[in-house]
């Protein structure tokens, strides 16, 4: 139903077809993730894996997915993760991206008043059972001690006592052997590699986290993770003290104000991470998580679609079944809300955005907020338009660049249903009335031969 004049009103009283984008719509597994990813040359909001689509342009890769605290190590504050089940969970929701969550401390956590175990960690302890066994990548056995200026390795004879007169080979604060910061824990790096490689086979890209802000300070919570950090002077045999101001915490090690010896150890650790996974094509790197106090309000479904239509990739911190964090019920946290329903909503909608991204020529799309009255519009003017209506209702879209007709689809972000509508004319501003009583997504595509 087309009206005359510069603006027409299109109301989908009659639905021209219905499909459900369930999570099963993803079909067969995506296959191994290709790469390495690089910034897309025509659209730097996205990556490309170096493959081309039928029109000869580079394929754009949209990243979205759920990460959780224990997808690499086990921190006793949070529920254990069966990694294969976790990968199944990601595939079920059509996710293709995770942050590989890394903890620096070997015990304690801001969310627990008492001691909890965190393992494995990157550094080896001095003592039996911490030899650094060989793995498939290092058949020659563990690396020799690092030679870092200002940091004595353990093979240079007896270590000097610390400031309290204790033998440097005495136990750490958790009662276990101290760390030798010149030796890496091969168990940690073998696990890192195997999990990144397993994700690659499922078509999932991994952002490898290097440093963790929640490992060096309390951040206003009940526990102090610095008690278990290898750079705590009580926990290593190398004389390293990362608590520069003596306040019992160590955020200073995440600044360039840290002593050269600490910076050199951190550089060596980063090199070890890169050596471990850099030949895998699904790897990205993240310098650190929440390196300072602060939080962002959670907005759930609207956040996903607002981000997507603004040209952003989305990643979500998923509670993944956690009911308690430390000694607190998650339902007591104001920022969590009804996490069971809300987390599932986010998971599904990130999968929905990826399904739509795969239907579009994403490499040509860019935010064009001026083309839609809701100001949430991802578009290739004259070709494709994706518009988010946070409150439903009516939206006016400038489709003057289309010389012909547009196919019209309404996507229901609550159910995954797609409703086809009658074609609309291009060449002017057009108004579209959503058939939904809540937020909605409008997809417009110029018909072949009309572009």
C-alpha positions as CSV (number, residue, x, y, z in Angstrom):
1,X,0.0,0.0,0.0
2,X,1.8,3.1,-1.3
3,X,0.6,6.6,-0.8
4,X,1.5,9.6,-3.0
5,X,3.7,12.4,-1.9
6,X,7.1,12.4,-0.3
7,X,6.0,10.3,2.7
8,X,4.0,7.1,2.8
9,X,2.7,5.1,5.7
10,X,3.1,1.4,5.6
11,X,1.2,-0.7,8.1
12,X,1.7,-4.4,8.2
13,X,-1.8,-5.4,9.0
14,X,-1.4,-8.5,6.8
15,X,1.8,-10.5,7.3
16,X,3.2,-11.8,4.1
17,X,5.1,-14.7,5.6
18,X,6.6,-15.9,8.9
19,X,9.8,-17.5,9.8
20,X,11.4,-18.2,13.2
21,X,15.1,-17.5,13.6
22,X,15.6,-20.0,16.4
23,X,19.0,-20.9,17.5
24,X,18.7,-24.1,15.4
25,X,18.6,-21.8,12.3
26,X,22.4,-21.7,12.4
27,X,22.2,-25.2,11.0
28,X,25.4,-27.2,10.7
29,X,28.5,-26.2,12.7
30,X,30.2,-23.2,11.1
31,X,33.5,-25.0,10.7
32,X,37.0,-23.8,11.8
33,X,37.4,-20.1,12.3
34,X,39.5,-18.6,9.5
35,X,42.1,-15.9,9.8
36,X,44.1,-14.3,11.0
37,X,41.6,-11.5,11.4
38,X,42.6,-8.1,10.1
39,X,40.8,-4.7,9.9
40,X,38.4,-4.7,6.9
41,X,40.0,-2.3,4.3
42,X,36.7,-0.8,3.3
43,X,34.9,-0.8,6.6
44,X,37.2,-0.6,9.7
45,X,34.3,-1.2,12.1
46,X,34.7,-4.9,11.3
47,X,37.3,-7.5,10.6
48,X,37.8,-9.7,7.6
49,X,39.2,-13.2,7.6
50,X,40.7,-12.7,4.1
51,X,38.0,-14.6,2.2
52,X,35.9,-13.0,-0.6
53,X,32.2,-13.0,-1.2
54,X,30.6,-13.6,-4.7
55,X,30.9,-9.9,-5.7
56,X,34.6,-10.1,-5.2
57,X,34.7,-7.9,-2.0
58,X,36.3,-8.9,1.3
59,X,34.0,-10.8,3.7
60,X,33.2,-8.8,6.8
61,X,33.3,-10.7,10.2
62,X,30.9,-9.5,12.9
63,X,32.0,-10.8,16.4
64,X,29.5,-11.5,19.2
65,X,29.5,-13.8,22.1
66,X,29.3,-14.7,25.8
67,X,32.4,-15.0,28.1
68,X,32.5,-16.2,31.7
69,X,35.0,-16.1,34.5
70,X,36.2,-19.7,34.5
71,X,36.6,-20.4,30.8
72,X,40.4,-20.7,31.2
73,X,41.3,-21.2,34.8
74,X,39.3,-22.3,37.8
75,X,38.5,-19.6,40.4
76,X,36.8,-21.1,43.4
77,X,34.4,-18.1,43.7
78,X,32.7,-19.0,40.5
79,X,31.0,-22.2,39.2
80,X,33.4,-24.7,37.4
81,X,33.1,-24.7,33.6
82,X,33.1,-27.9,31.5
83,X,34.8,-26.4,28.5
84,X,33.3,-28.7,25.9
85,X,29.8,-27.9,27.2
86,X,30.6,-24.3,27.2
87,X,31.6,-24.5,23.5
88,X,28.3,-26.3,22.8
89,X,26.5,-23.5,24.6
90,X,28.2,-20.9,22.3
91,X,27.3,-22.9,19.2
92,X,23.7,-23.2,20.3
93,X,23.4,-19.5,20.6
94,X,25.2,-18.9,17.3
95,X,28.0,-17.0,19.0
96,X,31.5,-16.7,17.4
97,X,33.6,-14.7,19.9
98,X,34.7,-15.1,23.5
99,X,37.1,-13.3,25.9
100,X,39.4,-15.9,27.4
101,X,39.2,-14.7,31.0
102,X,42.5,-14.7,32.8
103,X,43.3,-14.3,36.5
104,X,46.7,-13.2,37.7
105,X,46.4,-14.3,41.4
106,X,46.9,-17.8,42.6
107,X,44.3,-17.4,45.4
108,X,41.8,-15.1,47.0
109,X,39.3,-12.9,45.2
110,X,37.5,-9.6,45.8
111,X,34.2,-11.4,46.1
112,X,35.2,-13.8,48.9
113,X,36.3,-12.9,52.4
114,X,38.3,-16.1,52.8
115,X,40.9,-17.9,50.7
116,X,39.8,-19.5,47.5
117,X,41.9,-21.4,45.0
118,X,42.7,-20.0,41.6
119,X,44.6,-22.3,39.2
120,X,46.6,-22.7,37.1
121,X,48.5,-19.4,36.9
122,X,51.3,-18.4,34.5
123,X,54.2,-18.7,36.9
124,X,55.7,-21.9,38.4
125,X,56.1,-22.5,42.1
126,X,59.3,-23.7,43.6
127,X,58.9,-27.2,44.9
128,X,57.7,-30.7,44.0
129,X,54.9,-31.0,41.5
130,X,55.7,-27.6,39.9
131,X,58.4,-28.7,37.5
132,X,56.7,-27.5,34.4
133,X,56.1,-30.8,32.5
134,X,56.7,-30.9,28.8
135,X,53.7,-30.8,26.4
136,X,53.1,-31.3,22.7
137,X,54.4,-27.8,21.9
138,X,57.5,-28.1,24.0
139,X,58.8,-31.7,23.7
140,X,62.1,-30.5,25.0
141,X,60.6,-29.8,28.4
142,X,60.1,-26.5,30.3
143,X,61.8,-23.3,29.3
144,X,65.1,-22.4,31.1
145,X,64.8,-19.6,33.7
146,X,64.4,-16.2,32.2
147,X,67.2,-13.7,32.3
148,X,65.6,-10.5,33.5
149,X,67.8,-7.6,34.6
150,X,67.3,-7.0,38.3
151,X,65.4,-10.3,38.9
152,X,67.6,-13.2,40.2
153,X,66.4,-16.6,38.9
154,X,66.3,-19.5,41.3
155,X,69.3,-21.3,39.6
156,X,71.7,-18.6,40.9
157,X,72.2,-20.2,44.3
158,X,70.4,-19.6,47.6
159,X,68.0,-16.7,47.5
160,X,68.3,-13.8,50.0
161,X,65.9,-13.5,52.9
162,X,63.0,-11.0,52.4
163,X,62.5,-7.9,54.6
164,X,60.9,-10.0,57.4
165,X,63.9,-12.3,57.6
166,X,62.1,-15.3,56.2
167,X,64.0,-17.7,53.9
168,X,63.0,-16.8,50.3
169,X,62.1,-20.4,49.8
170,X,59.6,-20.4,52.6
171,X,55.9,-20.8,51.7
172,X,53.7,-18.1,50.1
173,X,50.8,-16.6,52.0
174,X,48.6,-19.5,50.9
175,X,50.9,-22.1,52.5
176,X,52.1,-23.4,49.1
177,X,55.6,-23.0,47.6
178,X,56.5,-19.5,46.4
179,X,56.6,-18.5,42.8
180,X,59.8,-18.2,40.7
181,X,58.9,-15.4,38.4
182,X,61.7,-16.5,36.0
183,X,59.9,-19.8,35.3
184,X,56.6,-20.3,33.6
185,X,54.0,-22.9,34.5
186,X,53.7,-25.1,31.4
187,X,50.3,-26.4,32.6
188,X,48.8,-22.9,32.2
189,X,50.2,-22.3,28.7
190,X,49.3,-25.8,27.5
191,X,45.7,-25.2,28.7
192,X,45.6,-21.8,27.0
193,X,46.7,-23.3,23.7
194,X,44.4,-26.3,23.8
195,X,41.3,-24.2,24.6
196,X,42.0,-21.6,22.0
197,X,42.5,-24.4,19.4
198,X,39.3,-26.1,20.5
199,X,37.4,-22.9,20.0
200,X,38.9,-22.4,16.6
201,X,37.5,-25.8,15.5
202,X,34.0,-24.6,16.5
203,X,34.3,-21.4,14.4
204,X,34.9,-19.2,17.5
205,X,37.4,-16.3,17.8
206,X,39.2,-15.8,21.1
207,X,40.4,-12.6,22.7
208,X,43.2,-13.7,24.9
209,X,43.2,-11.5,28.1
210,X,46.7,-10.6,29.3
211,X,46.1,-8.8,32.6
212,X,43.3,-8.6,35.1
213,X,42.3,-5.5,37.2
214,X,40.4,-7.7,39.6
215,X,43.6,-9.6,40.5
216,X,45.5,-6.6,42.1
217,X,43.0,-4.7,44.3
218,X,39.8,-5.2,46.3
219,X,37.7,-2.7,44.3
220,X,35.6,-2.0,47.3
221,X,34.7,-5.7,47.9
222,X,35.4,-8.0,50.9
223,X,38.4,-9.9,49.7
224,X,41.9,-8.9,48.7
225,X,43.3,-10.8,45.7
226,X,46.7,-9.2,46.2
227,X,47.3,-11.8,48.9
228,X,47.6,-14.4,46.2
229,X,49.4,-12.4,43.5
230,X,52.8,-13.7,42.4
231,X,54.2,-10.1,42.5
232,X,53.3,-9.8,46.2
233,X,56.7,-9.8,47.9
234,X,55.6,-12.6,50.3
235,X,54.8,-14.9,47.4
236,X,57.9,-14.9,45.2
237,X,61.5,-15.8,45.6
238,X,62.8,-13.1,43.4
239,X,62.5,-10.1,45.6
240,X,59.7,-8.5,43.5
241,X,57.4,-6.2,45.4
242,X,54.5,-4.8,43.3
243,X,52.9,-2.9,46.2
244,X,54.7,0.4,45.6
245,X,52.8,2.5,48.1
246,X,52.5,-0.1,50.9
247,X,48.7,-0.1,51.0
248,X,48.4,-3.9,50.7
249,X,47.2,-3.9,47.1
250,X,49.0,-3.8,43.8
251,X,47.3,-1.8,41.0
252,X,50.6,0.0,40.5
253,X,52.0,-3.0,38.5
254,X,49.5,-2.1,35.8
255,X,51.1,1.3,35.2
256,X,54.3,2.5,33.7
257,X,55.4,3.6,37.1
258,X,56.2,0.0,38.0
259,X,59.9,-0.6,38.4
260,X,61.8,-1.8,35.3
261,X,62.2,-5.3,36.7
262,X,58.4,-5.7,36.9
263,X,57.9,-4.3,33.4
264,X,60.5,-6.7,32.0
265,X,58.8,-9.7,33.7
266,X,55.5,-8.6,32.2
267,X,57.0,-8.2,28.7
268,X,58.4,-11.8,29.1
269,X,55.0,-13.1,30.0
270,X,53.4,-11.4,27.1
271,X,56.0,-12.9,24.7
272,X,55.2,-16.3,26.2
273,X,51.5,-15.9,25.6
274,X,52.2,-14.9,22.0
275,X,54.6,-17.8,21.4
276,X,51.9,-20.1,22.7
277,X,49.0,-19.1,20.5
278,X,50.1,-16.8,17.8
279,X,50.1,-19.5,15.1
280,X,46.4,-20.0,15.6
281,X,44.2,-18.1,13.2
282,X,41.4,-17.3,15.7
283,X,43.4,-15.2,18.1
284,X,43.0,-11.5,19.2
285,X,44.7,-9.9,22.2
286,X,43.2,-7.9,25.1
287,X,45.6,-5.9,27.2
288,X,43.5,-6.0,30.4
289,X,40.1,-6.2,32.0
290,X,38.8,-3.4,34.2
291,X,42.1,-1.9,35.1
292,X,40.4,0.7,37.2
293,X,37.2,1.1,39.3
294,X,34.1,1.6,37.3
295,X,31.1,-0.1,35.8
296,X,28.6,0.3,33.0
297,X,24.8,-0.1,33.6
298,X,23.4,-3.2,32.0
299,X,20.8,-2.6,29.4
300,X,20.3,-6.2,28.0
301,X,18.3,-6.5,24.7
302,X,18.3,-2.8,23.8
303,X,22.1,-2.7,24.4
304,X,22.7,-5.5,21.8
305,X,20.7,-3.9,19.0
306,X,21.8,-0.3,19.8
307,X,25.4,-1.5,19.6
308,X,24.9,-3.5,16.5
309,X,23.1,-0.7,14.6
310,X,25.9,1.7,15.7
311,X,28.5,-0.5,14.0
312,X,29.9,-2.1,17.2
313,X,30.8,-5.7,17.9
314,X,29.3,-7.1,21.1
315,X,30.7,-9.2,23.9
316,X,28.8,-10.1,27.1
317,X,30.0,-11.1,30.6
318,X,27.8,-14.1,31.2
319,X,27.1,-15.4,34.7
320,X,26.8,-18.8,33.0
321,X,24.8,-20.5,35.7
322,X,26.4,-18.8,38.7
323,X,24.1,-18.3,41.6
324,X,26.6,-17.0,44.1
325,X,29.8,-14.9,43.8
326,X,31.9,-15.5,46.9
327,X,29.5,-15.5,49.8
328,X,26.8,-13.4,48.1
329,X,23.7,-14.4,46.3
330,X,23.9,-12.9,42.8
331,X,20.2,-11.8,43.2
332,X,21.3,-9.3,45.8
333,X,23.4,-7.3,43.4
334,X,21.6,-4.4,41.9
335,X,23.4,-4.6,38.6
336,X,22.3,-8.2,38.0
337,X,18.5,-8.0,38.2
338,X,16.6,-11.0,36.9
339,X,19.7,-12.5,35.5
340,X,18.2,-15.8,34.4
341,X,15.8,-14.2,32.0
342,X,17.9,-11.2,31.1
343,X,21.1,-13.2,30.4
344,X,19.2,-15.6,28.1
345,X,17.7,-12.6,26.3
346,X,21.2,-11.2,25.7
347,X,22.5,-14.5,24.5
348,X,19.7,-15.0,22.0
349,X,19.8,-11.5,20.7
350,X,23.6,-11.6,20.1
351,X,22.9,-14.7,18.0
352,X,20.1,-12.9,16.2
353,X,22.4,-10.0,15.3
354,X,24.9,-12.4,13.9
355,X,22.3,-14.2,11.8
356,X,21.3,-10.8,10.3
357,X,24.9,-9.8,9.8
358,X,25.5,-13.0,7.8
359,X,22.5,-12.1,5.5
360,X,23.8,-8.6,4.8
361,X,26.9,-7.4,2.9
362,X,28.3,-6.2,6.2
363,X,31.5,-4.9,4.7
364,X,29.5,-2.1,3.0
365,X,27.4,-1.2,6.0
366,X,28.0,1.7,8.3
367,X,26.1,3.7,11.0
368,X,23.8,6.2,9.3
369,X,21.8,7.6,12.3
370,X,20.6,10.5,10.2
371,X,18.7,8.2,7.9
372,X,16.2,6.9,10.6
373,X,14.1,8.9,13.0
374,X,15.1,6.5,15.8
375,X,18.8,7.2,15.1
376,X,19.7,3.5,15.2
377,X,20.4,2.7,11.6
378,X,23.1,0.5,10.0
379,X,23.0,1.0,6.2
380,X,24.5,0.8,2.8
381,X,22.4,3.7,1.3
382,X,20.6,2.6,-1.8
383,X,21.0,-1.1,-1.0
384,X,20.3,-2.2,2.6
385,X,19.0,-0.7,5.8
386,X,18.8,-2.2,9.3
387,X,16.9,0.0,11.8
388,X,16.2,-0.5,15.5
389,X,13.0,0.8,17.1
390,X,13.7,0.7,20.9
391,X,10.1,1.6,21.7
392,X,8.4,0.1,18.7
393,X,5.8,2.3,17.0
394,X,6.6,4.2,13.8
395,X,9.9,5.1,12.2
396,X,10.7,7.4,9.2
397,X,13.5,6.2,7.0
398,X,15.3,8.2,4.3
399,X,15.4,5.8,1.3
400,X,15.8,8.5,-1.3
401,X,19.0,6.7,-2.5
402,X,16.9,3.7,-3.6
403,X,15.7,4.0,-7.2
404,X,13.0,1.4,-7.2
405,X,11.4,-0.9,-4.6
406,X,12.4,-2.2,-1.2
407,X,11.7,-5.6,0.4
408,X,10.4,-5.1,3.9
409,X,10.9,-7.4,6.9
410,X,10.1,-6.9,10.6
411,X,12.2,-8.8,13.0
412,X,10.9,-9.6,16.5
413,X,13.8,-9.5,19.0
414,X,11.8,-11.2,21.7
415,X,10.9,-14.3,19.7
416,X,13.2,-14.4,16.6
417,X,10.1,-14.2,14.3
418,X,10.4,-12.5,10.9
419,X,7.3,-11.0,9.3
420,X,7.4,-10.1,5.6
421,X,5.5,-7.0,4.5
422,X,4.6,-5.5,1.1
423,X,7.3,-3.8,-0.8
424,X,7.9,-0.1,-0.3
425,X,9.0,2.5,-2.8
426,X,12.3,4.2,-2.6
427,X,13.2,7.8,-3.7
428,X,11.9,9.6,-0.6
429,X,11.3,9.5,3.1
430,X,9.1,6.6,4.0
431,X,7.3,5.9,7.3
432,X,7.0,2.3,8.6
433,X,4.6,1.2,11.4
434,X,5.8,-1.7,13.4
435,X,3.3,-4.6,13.9
436,X,4.8,-5.3,17.3
437,X,3.8,-3.9,20.7
438,X,7.4,-3.6,21.9
439,X,10.8,-2.9,20.4
440,X,11.4,-4.1,16.8
441,X,14.0,-4.3,14.1
442,X,13.2,-3.3,10.5
443,X,15.2,-4.6,7.6
444,X,14.9,-3.0,4.1
445,X,16.7,-4.3,1.0
446,X,16.5,-2.8,-2.5
447,X,15.3,-5.4,-5.0
448,X,17.6,-6.7,-7.6
449,X,17.6,-4.5,-10.7
450,X,16.3,-1.5,-8.7
451,X,19.6,-0.5,-7.1
